[in-house]
Amino acid sequence: MCLGIPGEILSIDRSAPPTGTVDFGGIRRSVCLAYTPEAEIGDYVIVHVGFAISRVRPDEAAKTLAVIRALPGALETELGVGQ
């Protein structure tokens, strides 16, 4: 299964390609921000296979993360935790 996971941008490196550190409810990953050039620190983005593909409202991000967390191991599997 490949899901788009919402996370909050904590930092941004604007070099080419732009990347950011994104927090997914305690799990942090480096994410490519090339497809969301308007994204800023504190914004929530949907991340699919390491790329931020869109911005999302914080309340929608929280709802989506709650649903994903209800599926045992889904968040960790999608983010490659423990692999």
HTML snippet that shows the backbone in 3Dmol.js (N, CA, C, O; Angstrom):
<script src="https://3Dmol.org/build/3Dmol-min.js"></script>
<div id="view" style="width:600px;height:400px;position:relative"></div>
<script>
const pdb = `
ATOM      1  N   MET A   1       0.848  -1.162   0.000  1.00  0.00           N
ATOM      2  CA  MET A   1       0.000   0.000   0.000  1.00  0.00           C
ATOM      3  C   MET A   1       0.899   1.232   0.000  1.00  0.00           C
ATOM      4  O   MET A   1       1.883   1.274   0.739  1.00  0.00           O
ATOM      5  N   CYS A   2       0.584   2.222  -0.804  1.00  0.00           N
ATOM      6  CA  CYS A   2       1.299   3.495  -0.802  1.00  0.00           C
ATOM      7  C   CYS A   2       0.305   4.594  -0.480  1.00  0.00           C
ATOM      8  O   CYS A   2      -0.654   4.828  -1.216  1.00  0.00           O
ATOM      9  N   LEU A   3       0.552   5.254   0.623  1.00  0.00           N
ATOM     10  CA  LEU A   3      -0.349   6.299   1.079  1.00  0.00           C
ATOM     11  C   LEU A   3       0.315   7.659   0.984  1.00  0.00           C
ATOM     12  O   LEU A   3       1.541   7.760   1.027  1.00  0.00           O
ATOM     13  N   GLY A   4      -0.485   8.701   0.855  1.00  0.00           N
ATOM     14  CA  GLY A   4       0.004  10.055   1.037  1.00  0.00           C
ATOM     15  C   GLY A   4      -0.130  10.377   2.508  1.00  0.00           C
ATOM     16  O   GLY A   4      -1.237  10.361   3.046  1.00  0.00           O
ATOM     17  N   ILE A   5       0.970  10.667   3.165  1.00  0.00           N
ATOM     18  CA  ILE A   5       1.001  10.875   4.610  1.00  0.00           C
ATOM     19  C   ILE A   5       1.165  12.367   4.901  1.00  0.00           C
ATOM     20  O   ILE A   5       2.068  12.994   4.346  1.00  0.00           O
ATOM     21  N   PRO A   6       0.330  12.952   5.747  1.00  0.00           N
ATOM     22  CA  PRO A   6       0.500  14.365   6.088  1.00  0.00           C
ATOM     23  C   PRO A   6       1.561  14.554   7.166  1.00  0.00           C
ATOM     24  O   PRO A   6       1.689  13.753   8.091  1.00  0.00           O
ATOM     25  N   GLY A   7       2.310  15.628   7.018  1.00  0.00           N
ATOM     26  CA  GLY A   7       3.320  15.965   8.009  1.00  0.00           C
ATOM     27  C   GLY A   7       3.586  17.455   8.018  1.00  0.00           C
ATOM     28  O   GLY A   7       3.257  18.162   7.065  1.00  0.00           O
ATOM     29  N   GLU A   8       4.183  17.930   9.103  1.00  0.00           N
ATOM     30  CA  GLU A   8       4.476  19.349   9.280  1.00  0.00           C
ATOM     31  C   GLU A   8       5.928  19.641   8.917  1.00  0.00           C
ATOM     32  O   GLU A   8       6.840  18.939   9.354  1.00  0.00           O
ATOM     33  N   ILE A   9       6.133  20.675   8.122  1.00  0.00           N
ATOM     34  CA  ILE A   9       7.487  21.075   7.740  1.00  0.00           C
ATOM     35  C   ILE A   9       8.152  21.772   8.919  1.00  0.00           C
ATOM     36  O   ILE A   9       7.641  22.764   9.440  1.00  0.00           O
ATOM     37  N   LEU A  10       9.305  21.237   9.332  1.00  0.00           N
ATOM     38  CA  LEU A  10      10.051  21.811  10.454  1.00  0.00           C
ATOM     39  C   LEU A  10      11.189  22.703   9.994  1.00  0.00           C
ATOM     40  O   LEU A  10      11.520  23.683  10.660  1.00  0.00           O
ATOM     41  N   SER A  11      11.795  22.366   8.848  1.00  0.00           N
ATOM     42  CA  SER A  11      12.895  23.164   8.310  1.00  0.00           C
ATOM     43  C   SER A  11      12.923  22.990   6.799  1.00  0.00           C
ATOM     44  O   SER A  11      12.412  22.009   6.259  1.00  0.00           O
ATOM     45  N   ILE A  12      13.540  23.977   6.122  1.00  0.00           N
ATOM     46  CA  ILE A  12      13.621  23.944   4.667  1.00  0.00           C
ATOM     47  C   ILE A  12      15.035  24.298   4.238  1.00  0.00           C
ATOM     48  O   ILE A  12      15.644  25.235   4.755  1.00  0.00           O
ATOM     49  N   ASP A  13      15.551  23.522   3.272  1.00  0.00           N
ATOM     50  CA  ASP A  13      16.817  23.809   2.599  1.00  0.00           C
ATOM     51  C   ASP A  13      16.450  24.146   1.157  1.00  0.00           C
ATOM     52  O   ASP A  13      15.995  23.268   0.424  1.00  0.00           O
ATOM     53  N   ARG A  14      16.635  25.381   0.738  1.00  0.00           N
ATOM     54  CA  ARG A  14      16.187  25.857  -0.573  1.00  0.00           C
ATOM     55  C   ARG A  14      17.156  25.534  -1.714  1.00  0.00           C
ATOM     56  O   ARG A  14      16.933  25.976  -2.840  1.00  0.00           O
ATOM     57  N   SER A  15      18.227  24.774  -1.453  1.00  0.00           N
ATOM     58  CA  SER A  15      19.130  24.411  -2.552  1.00  0.00           C
ATOM     59  C   SER A  15      18.388  23.504  -3.533  1.00  0.00           C
ATOM     60  O   SER A  15      17.276  23.057  -3.254  1.00  0.00           O
ATOM     61  N   ALA A  16      19.005  23.238  -4.670  1.00  0.00           N
ATOM     62  CA  ALA A  16      18.334  22.431  -5.705  1.00  0.00           C
ATOM     63  C   ALA A  16      18.618  20.953  -5.506  1.00  0.00           C
ATOM     64  O   ALA A  16      19.784  20.571  -5.409  1.00  0.00           O
ATOM     65  N   PRO A  17      17.605  20.115  -5.441  1.00  0.00           N
ATOM     66  CA  PRO A  17      16.193  20.441  -5.279  1.00  0.00           C
ATOM     67  C   PRO A  17      15.900  20.815  -3.830  1.00  0.00           C
ATOM     68  O   PRO A  17      16.594  20.356  -2.922  1.00  0.00           O
ATOM     69  N   PRO A  18      14.889  21.637  -3.606  1.00  0.00           N
ATOM     70  CA  PRO A  18      14.563  22.017  -2.226  1.00  0.00           C
ATOM     71  C   PRO A  18      14.071  20.813  -1.427  1.00  0.00           C
ATOM     72  O   PRO A  18      13.298  19.994  -1.923  1.00  0.00           O
ATOM     73  N   THR A  19      14.528  20.725  -0.198  1.00  0.00           N
ATOM     74  CA  THR A  19      14.115  19.643   0.691  1.00  0.00           C
ATOM     75  C   THR A  19      13.721  20.238   2.037  1.00  0.00           C
ATOM     76  O   THR A  19      14.028  21.392   2.338  1.00  0.00           O
ATOM     77  N   GLY A  20      13.049  19.443   2.824  1.00  0.00           N
ATOM     78  CA  GLY A  20      12.679  19.886   4.156  1.00  0.00           C
ATOM     79  C   GLY A  20      12.618  18.715   5.106  1.00  0.00           C
ATOM     80  O   GLY A  20      12.451  17.566   4.696  1.00  0.00           O
ATOM     81  N   THR A  21      12.756  19.020   6.375  1.00  0.00           N
ATOM     82  CA  THR A  21      12.536  18.014   7.402  1.00  0.00           C
ATOM     83  C   THR A  21      11.069  18.099   7.770  1.00  0.00           C
ATOM     84  O   THR A  21      10.568  19.161   8.139  1.00  0.00           O
ATOM     85  N   VAL A  22      10.380  16.960   7.665  1.00  0.00           N
ATOM     86  CA  VAL A  22       8.942  16.904   7.916  1.00  0.00           C
ATOM     87  C   VAL A  22       8.678  15.950   9.073  1.00  0.00           C
ATOM     88  O   VAL A  22       9.229  14.851   9.131  1.00  0.00           O
ATOM     89  N   ASP A  23       7.825  16.393   9.990  1.00  0.00           N
ATOM     90  CA  ASP A  23       7.460  15.593  11.159  1.00  0.00           C
ATOM     91  C   ASP A  23       6.095  14.943  10.924  1.00  0.00           C
ATOM     92  O   ASP A  23       5.109  15.620  10.635  1.00  0.00           O
ATOM     93  N   PHE A  24       6.062  13.624  11.055  1.00  0.00           N
ATOM     94  CA  PHE A  24       4.832  12.839  10.886  1.00  0.00           C
ATOM     95  C   PHE A  24       4.393  12.314  12.249  1.00  0.00           C
ATOM     96  O   PHE A  24       4.369  11.104  12.470  1.00  0.00           O
ATOM     97  N   GLY A  25       4.054  13.203  13.146  1.00  0.00           N
ATOM     98  CA  GLY A  25       3.611  12.784  14.471  1.00  0.00           C
ATOM     99  C   GLY A  25       4.699  12.089  15.267  1.00  0.00           C
ATOM    100  O   GLY A  25       4.441  11.083  15.928  1.00  0.00           O
ATOM    101  N   GLY A  26       5.912  12.617  15.210  1.00  0.00           N
ATOM    102  CA  GLY A  26       7.021  12.055  15.975  1.00  0.00           C
ATOM    103  C   GLY A  26       8.067  11.350  15.132  1.00  0.00           C
ATOM    104  O   GLY A  26       9.178  11.115  15.608  1.00  0.00           O
ATOM    105  N   ILE A  27       7.749  11.013  13.919  1.00  0.00           N
ATOM    106  CA  ILE A  27       8.706  10.409  12.993  1.00  0.00           C
ATOM    107  C   ILE A  27       9.107  11.498  12.012  1.00  0.00           C
ATOM    108  O   ILE A  27       8.252  12.105  11.367  1.00  0.00           O
ATOM    109  N   ARG A  28      10.418  11.748  11.899  1.00  0.00           N
ATOM    110  CA  ARG A  28      10.899  12.810  11.015  1.00  0.00           C
ATOM    111  C   ARG A  28      11.644  12.217   9.829  1.00  0.00           C
ATOM    112  O   ARG A  28      12.403  11.256   9.957  1.00  0.00           O
ATOM    113  N   ARG A  29      11.399  12.826   8.665  1.00  0.00           N
ATOM    114  CA  ARG A  29      12.026  12.382   7.427  1.00  0.00           C
ATOM    115  C   ARG A  29      12.391  13.600   6.585  1.00  0.00           C
ATOM    116  O   ARG A  29      11.754  14.650   6.679  1.00  0.00           O
ATOM    117  N   SER A  30      13.427  13.443   5.762  1.00  0.00           N
ATOM    118  CA  SER A  30      13.771  14.435   4.758  1.00  0.00           C
ATOM    119  C   SER A  30      12.858  14.212   3.559  1.00  0.00           C
ATOM    120  O   SER A  30      12.678  13.079   3.110  1.00  0.00           O
ATOM    121  N   VAL A  31      12.285  15.293   3.043  1.00  0.00           N
ATOM    122  CA  VAL A  31      11.284  15.217   1.981  1.00  0.00           C
ATOM    123  C   VAL A  31      11.641  16.218   0.887  1.00  0.00           C
ATOM    124  O   VAL A  31      12.068  17.333   1.186  1.00  0.00           O
ATOM    125  N   CYS A  32      11.471  15.833  -0.370  1.00  0.00           N
ATOM    126  CA  CYS A  32      11.662  16.742  -1.491  1.00  0.00           C
ATOM    127  C   CYS A  32      10.464  17.685  -1.576  1.00  0.00           C
ATOM    128  O   CYS A  32       9.315  17.243  -1.568  1.00  0.00           O
ATOM    129  N   LEU A  33      10.741  18.988  -1.658  1.00  0.00           N
ATOM    130  CA  LEU A  33       9.689  20.002  -1.719  1.00  0.00           C
ATOM    131  C   LEU A  33       9.558  20.633  -3.102  1.00  0.00           C
ATOM    132  O   LEU A  33       8.915  21.674  -3.242  1.00  0.00           O
ATOM    133  N   ALA A  34      10.152  20.029  -4.119  1.00  0.00           N
ATOM    134  CA  ALA A  34      10.151  20.606  -5.469  1.00  0.00           C
ATOM    135  C   ALA A  34       8.750  20.820  -6.022  1.00  0.00           C
ATOM    136  O   ALA A  34       8.528  21.764  -6.781  1.00  0.00           O
ATOM    137  N   TYR A  35       7.797  19.962  -5.657  1.00  0.00           N
ATOM    138  CA  TYR A  35       6.433  20.080  -6.182  1.00  0.00           C
ATOM    139  C   TYR A  35       5.546  21.005  -5.354  1.00  0.00           C
ATOM    140  O   TYR A  35       4.396  21.258  -5.713  1.00  0.00           O
ATOM    141  N   THR A  36       6.086  21.508  -4.246  1.00  0.00           N
ATOM    142  CA  THR A  36       5.334  22.436  -3.392  1.00  0.00           C
ATOM    143  C   THR A  36       6.213  23.653  -3.058  1.00  0.00           C
ATOM    144  O   THR A  36       6.520  23.894  -1.890  1.00  0.00           O
ATOM    145  N   PRO A  37       6.613  24.411  -4.073  1.00  0.00           N
ATOM    146  CA  PRO A  37       7.531  25.536  -3.822  1.00  0.00           C
ATOM    147  C   PRO A  37       6.951  26.608  -2.909  1.00  0.00           C
ATOM    148  O   PRO A  37       7.700  27.389  -2.322  1.00  0.00           O
ATOM    149  N   GLU A  38       5.624  26.654  -2.782  1.00  0.00           N
ATOM    150  CA  GLU A  38       4.985  27.654  -1.927  1.00  0.00           C
ATOM    151  C   GLU A  38       4.997  27.260  -0.446  1.00  0.00           C
ATOM    152  O   GLU A  38       4.663  28.081   0.408  1.00  0.00           O
ATOM    153  N   ALA A  39       5.369  26.038  -0.136  1.00  0.00           N
ATOM    154  CA  ALA A  39       5.340  25.537   1.243  1.00  0.00           C
ATOM    155  C   ALA A  39       6.380  26.260   2.103  1.00  0.00           C
ATOM    156  O   ALA A  39       7.492  26.554   1.664  1.00  0.00           O
ATOM    157  N   GLU A  40       5.978  26.529   3.328  1.00  0.00           N
ATOM    158  CA  GLU A  40       6.832  27.211   4.300  1.00  0.00           C
ATOM    159  C   GLU A  40       6.918  26.405   5.590  1.00  0.00           C
ATOM    160  O   GLU A  40       6.133  25.481   5.804  1.00  0.00           O
ATOM    161  N   ILE A  41       7.864  26.753   6.439  1.00  0.00           N
ATOM    162  CA  ILE A  41       7.993  26.118   7.750  1.00  0.00           C
ATOM    163  C   ILE A  41       6.670  26.298   8.494  1.00  0.00           C
ATOM    164  O   ILE A  41       6.110  27.394   8.524  1.00  0.00           O
ATOM    165  N   GLY A  42       6.178  25.218   9.089  1.00  0.00           N
ATOM    166  CA  GLY A  42       4.912  25.234   9.816  1.00  0.00           C
ATOM    167  C   GLY A  42       3.738  24.761   8.977  1.00  0.00           C
ATOM    168  O   GLY A  42       2.687  24.419   9.518  1.00  0.00           O
ATOM    169  N   ASP A  43       3.906  24.737   7.645  1.00  0.00           N
ATOM    170  CA  ASP A  43       2.842  24.218   6.781  1.00  0.00           C
ATOM    171  C   ASP A  43       2.768  22.700   6.899  1.00  0.00           C
ATOM    172  O   ASP A  43       3.751  22.043   7.242  1.00  0.00           O
ATOM    173  N   TYR A  44       1.601  22.161   6.612  1.00  0.00           N
ATOM    174  CA  TYR A  44       1.415  20.716   6.518  1.00  0.00           C
ATOM    175  C   TYR A  44       1.346  20.344   5.047  1.00  0.00           C
ATOM    176  O   TYR A  44       0.704  21.024   4.247  1.00  0.00           O
ATOM    177  N   VAL A  45       2.021  19.250   4.704  1.00  0.00           N
ATOM    178  CA  VAL A  45       2.049  18.769   3.325  1.00  0.00           C
ATOM    179  C   VAL A  45       1.693  17.291   3.292  1.00  0.00           C
ATOM    180  O   VAL A  45       1.891  16.566   4.267  1.00  0.00           O
ATOM    181  N   ILE A  46       1.166  16.862   2.160  1.00  0.00           N
ATOM    182  CA  ILE A  46       0.935  15.436   1.919  1.00  0.00           C
ATOM    183  C   ILE A  46       2.184  14.907   1.230  1.00  0.00           C
ATOM    184  O   ILE A  46       2.615  15.449   0.212  1.00  0.00           O
ATOM    185  N   VAL A  47       2.763  13.848   1.784  1.00  0.00           N
ATOM    186  CA  VAL A  47       4.000  13.279   1.254  1.00  0.00           C
ATOM    187  C   VAL A  47       3.718  11.893   0.698  1.00  0.00           C
ATOM    188  O   VAL A  47       3.118  11.040   1.353  1.00  0.00           O
ATOM    189  N   HIS A  48       4.171  11.701  -0.531  1.00  0.00           N
ATOM    190  CA  HIS A  48       4.014  10.400  -1.204  1.00  0.00           C
ATOM    191  C   HIS A  48       5.381  10.013  -1.748  1.00  0.00           C
ATOM    192  O   HIS A  48       5.980  10.767  -2.513  1.00  0.00           O
ATOM    193  N   VAL A  49       5.870   8.860  -1.364  1.00  0.00           N
ATOM    194  CA  VAL A  49       7.186   8.312  -1.745  1.00  0.00           C
ATOM    195  C   VAL A  49       8.303   9.352  -1.675  1.00  0.00           C
ATOM    196  O   VAL A  49       9.133   9.444  -2.580  1.00  0.00           O
ATOM    197  N   GLY A  50       8.317  10.137  -0.590  1.00  0.00           N
ATOM    198  CA  GLY A  50       9.395  11.084  -0.346  1.00  0.00           C
ATOM    199  C   GLY A  50       9.232  12.457  -0.965  1.00  0.00           C
ATOM    200  O   GLY A  50      10.115  13.303  -0.824  1.00  0.00           O
ATOM    201  N   PHE A  51       8.121  12.699  -1.650  1.00  0.00           N
ATOM    202  CA  PHE A  51       7.861  13.989  -2.280  1.00  0.00           C
ATOM    203  C   PHE A  51       6.620  14.629  -1.669  1.00  0.00           C
ATOM    204  O   PHE A  51       5.579  13.983  -1.554  1.00  0.00           O
ATOM    205  N   ALA A  52       6.726  15.896  -1.279  1.00  0.00           N
ATOM    206  CA  ALA A  52       5.541  16.646  -0.856  1.00  0.00           C
ATOM    207  C   ALA A  52       4.770  16.975  -2.128  1.00  0.00           C
ATOM    208  O   ALA A  52       5.309  17.598  -3.043  1.00  0.00           O
ATOM    209  N   ILE A  53       3.506  16.555  -2.184  1.00  0.00           N
ATOM    210  CA  ILE A  53       2.729  16.742  -3.412  1.00  0.00           C
ATOM    211  C   ILE A  53       1.656  17.815  -3.287  1.00  0.00           C
ATOM    212  O   ILE A  53       1.121  18.266  -4.300  1.00  0.00           O
ATOM    213  N   SER A  54       1.332  18.233  -2.068  1.00  0.00           N
ATOM    214  CA  SER A  54       0.366  19.319  -1.883  1.00  0.00           C
ATOM    215  C   SER A  54       0.389  19.784  -0.437  1.00  0.00           C
ATOM    216  O   SER A  54       0.824  19.062   0.460  1.00  0.00           O
ATOM    217  N   ARG A  55      -0.086  20.999  -0.230  1.00  0.00           N
ATOM    218  CA  ARG A  55      -0.270  21.489   1.138  1.00  0.00           C
ATOM    219  C   ARG A  55      -1.654  21.066   1.604  1.00  0.00           C
ATOM    220  O   ARG A  55      -2.550  20.826   0.794  1.00  0.00           O
ATOM    221  N   VAL A  56      -1.818  20.979   2.917  1.00  0.00           N
ATOM    222  CA  VAL A  56      -3.098  20.589   3.498  1.00  0.00           C
ATOM    223  C   VAL A  56      -3.298  21.374   4.793  1.00  0.00           C
ATOM    224  O   VAL A  56      -2.333  21.737   5.467  1.00  0.00           O
ATOM    225  N   ARG A  57      -4.555  21.630   5.130  1.00  0.00           N
ATOM    226  CA  ARG A  57      -4.855  22.337   6.376  1.00  0.00           C
ATOM    227  C   ARG A  57      -4.471  21.471   7.581  1.00  0.00           C
ATOM    228  O   ARG A  57      -4.561  20.245   7.516  1.00  0.00           O
ATOM    229  N   PRO A  58      -4.049  22.099   8.669  1.00  0.00           N
ATOM    230  CA  PRO A  58      -3.662  21.342   9.864  1.00  0.00           C
ATOM    231  C   PRO A  58      -4.757  20.419  10.385  1.00  0.00           C
ATOM    232  O   PRO A  58      -4.465  19.306  10.822  1.00  0.00           O
ATOM    233  N   ASP A  59      -6.023  20.866  10.345  1.00  0.00           N
ATOM    234  CA  ASP A  59      -7.098  20.010  10.857  1.00  0.00           C
ATOM    235  C   ASP A  59      -7.293  18.774   9.983  1.00  0.00           C
ATOM    236  O   ASP A  59      -7.577  17.691  10.494  1.00  0.00           O
ATOM    237  N   GLU A  60      -7.142  18.932   8.673  1.00  0.00           N
ATOM    238  CA  GLU A  60      -7.243  17.776   7.772  1.00  0.00           C
ATOM    239  C   GLU A  60      -6.066  16.829   7.968  1.00  0.00           C
ATOM    240  O   GLU A  60      -6.231  15.610   7.918  1.00  0.00           O
ATOM    241  N   ALA A  61      -4.878  17.387   8.192  1.00  0.00           N
ATOM    242  CA  ALA A  61      -3.704  16.552   8.451  1.00  0.00           C
ATOM    243  C   ALA A  61      -3.915  15.711   9.709  1.00  0.00           C
ATOM    244  O   ALA A  61      -3.597  14.522   9.724  1.00  0.00           O
ATOM    245  N   ALA A  62      -4.449  16.324  10.758  1.00  0.00           N
ATOM    246  CA  ALA A  62      -4.690  15.608  12.021  1.00  0.00           C
ATOM    247  C   ALA A  62      -5.696  14.481  11.825  1.00  0.00           C
ATOM    248  O   ALA A  62      -5.507  13.381  12.346  1.00  0.00           O
ATOM    249  N   LYS A  63      -6.770  14.750  11.074  1.00  0.00           N
ATOM    250  CA  LYS A  63      -7.774  13.703  10.827  1.00  0.00           C
ATOM    251  C   LYS A  63      -7.166  12.534  10.054  1.00  0.00           C
ATOM    252  O   LYS A  63      -7.395  11.373  10.392  1.00  0.00           O
ATOM    253  N   THR A  64      -6.401  12.845   9.029  1.00  0.00           N
ATOM    254  CA  THR A  64      -5.797  11.790   8.211  1.00  0.00           C
ATOM    255  C   THR A  64      -4.795  10.970   9.014  1.00  0.00           C
ATOM    256  O   THR A  64      -4.772   9.744   8.915  1.00  0.00           O
ATOM    257  N   LEU A  65      -3.964  11.645   9.812  1.00  0.00           N
ATOM    258  CA  LEU A  65      -3.007  10.907  10.651  1.00  0.00           C
ATOM    259  C   LEU A  65      -3.727  10.003  11.646  1.00  0.00           C
ATOM    260  O   LEU A  65      -3.258   8.899  11.921  1.00  0.00           O
ATOM    261  N   ALA A  66      -4.845  10.445  12.186  1.00  0.00           N
ATOM    262  CA  ALA A  66      -5.612   9.616  13.124  1.00  0.00           C
ATOM    263  C   ALA A  66      -6.113   8.347  12.436  1.00  0.00           C
ATOM    264  O   ALA A  66      -6.058   7.264  13.018  1.00  0.00           O
ATOM    265  N   VAL A  67      -6.593   8.474  11.217  1.00  0.00           N
ATOM    266  CA  VAL A  67      -7.067   7.298  10.477  1.00  0.00           C
ATOM    267  C   VAL A  67      -5.909   6.350  10.190  1.00  0.00           C
ATOM    268  O   VAL A  67      -6.041   5.138  10.363  1.00  0.00           O
ATOM    269  N   ILE A  68      -4.772   6.896   9.753  1.00  0.00           N
ATOM    270  CA  ILE A  68      -3.605   6.046   9.445  1.00  0.00           C
ATOM    271  C   ILE A  68      -3.111   5.345  10.702  1.00  0.00           C
ATOM    272  O   ILE A  68      -2.759   4.166  10.656  1.00  0.00           O
ATOM    273  N   ARG A  69      -3.080   6.057  11.821  1.00  0.00           N
ATOM    274  CA  ARG A  69      -2.624   5.447  13.079  1.00  0.00           C
ATOM    275  C   ARG A  69      -3.573   4.349  13.574  1.00  0.00           C
ATOM    276  O   ARG A  69      -3.165   3.476  14.340  1.00  0.00           O
ATOM    277  N   ALA A  70      -4.814   4.392  13.146  1.00  0.00           N
ATOM    278  CA  ALA A  70      -5.777   3.347  13.532  1.00  0.00           C
ATOM    279  C   ALA A  70      -5.481   2.025  12.833  1.00  0.00           C
ATOM    280  O   ALA A  70      -5.971   0.978  13.256  1.00  0.00           O
ATOM    281  N   LEU A  71      -4.687   2.064  11.769  1.00  0.00           N
ATOM    282  CA  LEU A  71      -4.287   0.845  11.063  1.00  0.00           C
ATOM    283  C   LEU A  71      -2.954   0.389  11.647  1.00  0.00           C
ATOM    284  O   LEU A  71      -1.946   1.069  11.459  1.00  0.00           O
ATOM    285  N   PRO A  72      -2.921  -0.733  12.345  1.00  0.00           N
ATOM    286  CA  PRO A  72      -1.692  -1.163  13.021  1.00  0.00           C
ATOM    287  C   PRO A  72      -0.484  -1.206  12.083  1.00  0.00           C
ATOM    288  O   PRO A  72      -0.482  -1.916  11.077  1.00  0.00           O
ATOM    289  N   GLY A  73       0.543  -0.426  12.442  1.00  0.00           N
ATOM    290  CA  GLY A  73       1.803  -0.433  11.709  1.00  0.00           C
ATOM    291  C   GLY A  73       1.799   0.326  10.392  1.00  0.00           C
ATOM    292  O   GLY A  73       2.829   0.366   9.719  1.00  0.00           O
ATOM    293  N   ALA A  74       0.687   0.929  10.000  1.00  0.00           N
ATOM    294  CA  ALA A  74       0.608   1.585   8.686  1.00  0.00           C
ATOM    295  C   ALA A  74       1.563   2.769   8.571  1.00  0.00           C
ATOM    296  O   ALA A  74       2.265   2.897   7.568  1.00  0.00           O
ATOM    297  N   LEU A  75       1.600   3.629   9.573  1.00  0.00           N
ATOM    298  CA  LEU A  75       2.471   4.803   9.512  1.00  0.00           C
ATOM    299  C   LEU A  75       3.928   4.382   9.449  1.00  0.00           C
ATOM    300  O   LEU A  75       4.690   4.891   8.628  1.00  0.00           O
ATOM    301  N   GLU A  76       4.317   3.460  10.310  1.00  0.00           N
ATOM    302  CA  GLU A  76       5.704   2.999  10.347  1.00  0.00           C
ATOM    303  C   GLU A  76       6.091   2.316   9.038  1.00  0.00           C
ATOM    304  O   GLU A  76       7.199   2.513   8.538  1.00  0.00           O
ATOM    305  N   THR A  77       5.189   1.520   8.486  1.00  0.00           N
ATOM    306  CA  THR A  77       5.461   0.833   7.218  1.00  0.00           C
ATOM    307  C   THR A  77       5.646   1.841   6.093  1.00  0.00           C
ATOM    308  O   THR A  77       6.604   1.749   5.326  1.00  0.00           O
ATOM    309  N   GLU A  78       4.736   2.801   5.990  1.00  0.00           N
ATOM    310  CA  GLU A  78       4.815   3.802   4.923  1.00  0.00           C
ATOM    311  C   GLU A  78       6.050   4.669   5.029  1.00  0.00           C
ATOM    312  O   GLU A  78       6.587   5.106   4.010  1.00  0.00           O
ATOM    313  N   LEU A  79       6.515   4.931   6.253  1.00  0.00           N
ATOM    314  CA  LEU A  79       7.681   5.791   6.443  1.00  0.00           C
ATOM    315  C   LEU A  79       8.982   5.004   6.565  1.00  0.00           C
ATOM    316  O   LEU A  79      10.045   5.593   6.759  1.00  0.00           O
ATOM    317  N   GLY A  80       8.907   3.682   6.452  1.00  0.00           N
ATOM    318  CA  GLY A  80      10.112   2.863   6.475  1.00  0.00           C
ATOM    319  C   GLY A  80      10.790   2.774   7.832  1.00  0.00           C
ATOM    320  O   GLY A  80      12.006   2.602   7.908  1.00  0.00           O
ATOM    321  N   VAL A  81      10.016   2.889   8.899  1.00  0.00           N
ATOM    322  CA  VAL A  81      10.579   2.787  10.248  1.00  0.00           C
ATOM    323  C   VAL A  81      10.907   1.328  10.539  1.00  0.00           C
ATOM    324  O   VAL A  81      10.081   0.436  10.348  1.00  0.00           O
ATOM    325  N   GLY A  82      12.136   1.107  11.007  1.00  0.00           N
ATOM    326  CA  GLY A  82      12.543  -0.256  11.376  1.00  0.00           C
ATOM    327  C   GLY A  82      12.977  -1.103  10.207  1.00  0.00           C
ATOM    328  O   GLY A  82      13.141  -2.315  10.351  1.00  0.00           O
ATOM    329  N   GLN A  83      13.171  -0.489   9.038  1.00  0.00           N
ATOM    330  CA  GLN A  83      13.617  -1.267   7.884  1.00  0.00           C
ATOM    331  C   GLN A  83      15.075  -1.065   7.629  1.00  0.00           C
ATOM    332  O   GLN A  83      15.624  -1.645   6.693  1.00  0.00           O
TER     333      GLN A  83
END
`;
const viewer = $3Dmol.createViewer("view");
viewer.addModel(pdb, "pdb");
viewer.setStyle({}, {cartoon: {color: "spectrum"}});
viewer.zoomTo();
viewer.render();
</script>
